[in-house]
Amino acid sequence: MATPNVTAGASPMVTVPTSLNSRPAGKRRHYGGQTAAYAAVLIISFISLFPLYWMVINSFRSDNDISGGIAFWPESWHFSNYSSAWTALAFPFQTFIINSFVVSILVVIGVAASSLVVAYGFARFDFKGRGLLFGLVISTTMIPYAVMMIPQYAEFINVFHWGSGGNILGHNNAFQFLPIVVPAYFGSPIYIFLLRQFIRGIPYDLDEAAKIDGAGPIRVLWSIILPAVRPALAAVIVLQFIGTWNDLLAPFIYLQDPQNWTIEIALLGYFSRYASSTSGSNWAEFMAMALVTMLPIVALYLAASKQIIQGVTLSGVKG
């Protein structure tokens, strides 16, 4: 049997892999980072969700209990807060909910349709000055609404006379809705940009194949672009609906007839009349109506959050 040739006076050297010593430290760092991330998520979630929990709990408490101190659970359940607040204003609360739904749906249809058509033109048609015109459209996002508020009001009220008149389905002064709805049919710059980026990621070979089969620009838009752009369009629809539903300023300016109020103006009117410190405290009923106001958009966002994330993400990647 052969024996190893070992030089006298020399001791054999054993190499220890450094990975065996470094692995536990790396795992500790990995687990520590995960723990810190989870802790941060929990803290941020608690800070974000606690006001919602507080509103839900207070909507079932009495005003005396609310003014008496902080409690994390109702001392007694007052379901009558909802029925009392529902009919507290000049019109029942369902009138304002219907108004908000009608305005939001009309605005969403206008913004989605017009933004898609404009984005399709910028993404698929090559014409002189396209880059300059697209830059001008996007630059309008830097103009605050407060700057345009007075000129728009003067135009809609003094020129088009949309401050009163019109009777639609029993609503007097229905023309008051037009300053909110009509501008939506001229597109939104931010949504034009988002949809343009998405359309640019669609292979142009699909357009060419459709044109060979005799399809025109409108047929290409309907048969090729629209099915492919659905994720981004879903994000536009949901985000615009939430924005219109929560809008207070524009409806507050134009909807002067209480029958035409949206739900946000109704909340403001209820707060001014019943929940402010100068006219008494009725926070429980106000919390109840605020919760009713939030439920549609919370349900919509939870149902369509995946489409929102997918649409925005794909628009950024494909552009």
HUJO-V699388 format. One record per run of one state. SS is the DSSP state (helix for helix, strand for strand, loop for the rest). FROM is the first residue (numbers start at 1). LEN is the number of residues. Records with the same first field share a line. If there is no record, write none. Layout:
# HUJO-V699388
SS->FROM-LEN ; FROM-LEN
This chain:
# HUJO-V699388
loop->1-17 ; 59-4 ; 69-11 ; 87-6 ; 125-5 ; 143-2 ; 160-7 ; 169-2 ; 173-1 ; 187-2 ; 201-3 ; 213-4 ; 229-1 ; 247-2 ; 255-3 ; 261-2 ; 276-1 ; 280-3 ; 319-1
helix->18-41 ; 63-6 ; 80-7 ; 93-32 ; 130-13 ; 145-15 ; 174-13 ; 189-12 ; 204-9 ; 217-12 ; 230-17 ; 249-6 ; 258-3 ; 263-13 ; 277-3 ; 283-36
strand->167-2 ; 171-2
